[in-house]
């Protein structure tokens, strides 16, 4: 007997311009989802609170550093957070306090429970945010990857629990 079809669990990563932190998290988590065999049950996307880079690929530095760790971000394109995202996604994860506040301003009250900081899922790091590497050097992009990989570990545990509860 086939199990009833359930919509996928949907995760949206959110930063300012959707070219550094959120596409990195998108790429890393998507790779983890695929490796776990959950590609048909978990949908991953990313967006920015601002429209600075809509349609642009991730920052070349983000792509280069991610690729060194085996994550290909090249097919992603920046987009801006839409009000419909609050209805469409099960979990919206902001990379820092500012983007969380901007998302809260736009979020319909019934959907506010879906908004969280990605840093809440860190397993080994003690940072309250994923800092923006845009104005810095290579070390900032490596730090983003370190934090994102850590957060994706905790996020995968959360998503597996959510999927198990949906049975």
C-alpha positions, 0 to 999 in steps of 0.5 A: 500500500502506498503512503499518501502523497504529502507536500515537501517540507520547504526551507527558505534561507534569507540574507540581504542580497541573496548572493553570499550567505543565503545561496551558500546555505541553500547549496549546502543544505540542498546537497545534504538533502540529496545525500540523505535521499530526501530530495523528493521530500524537502524543497530548498530555496533562498532569497534576499530582503533587498532587491539589489541583485535580483537575477544575478548569480551568487557572488563569485567568491561565494561560488569559488569557496563553496566549490572548493568544498564540493558545493555548486552554487552556479545555477542559483539566481538571486531573488527578493523575498515575497509575501507569498513566501511566508505562506509557501515555506514551512521554515524561513531562516534569516542569517542575522538579526537585521534580516530577521527584523526586515522579514518580521515587518513583512510577515503576516502574523499567522506565519510569524512562527515560521521565521527563525535565525539560522544560527539557532541550528548551530551544533558546534559554533557559538555565533548568534548570526552568520556574518556578511562576508561581502566587504571582507576577504577570503576568511569571511567566506570560509567562516560562512561555510563553517557556520553554514555546514554546522547549521545544516547539521542541526537543521537536518535533524530538525527537518527529519523530525518534522518529516517523521511527525508528518507520517 
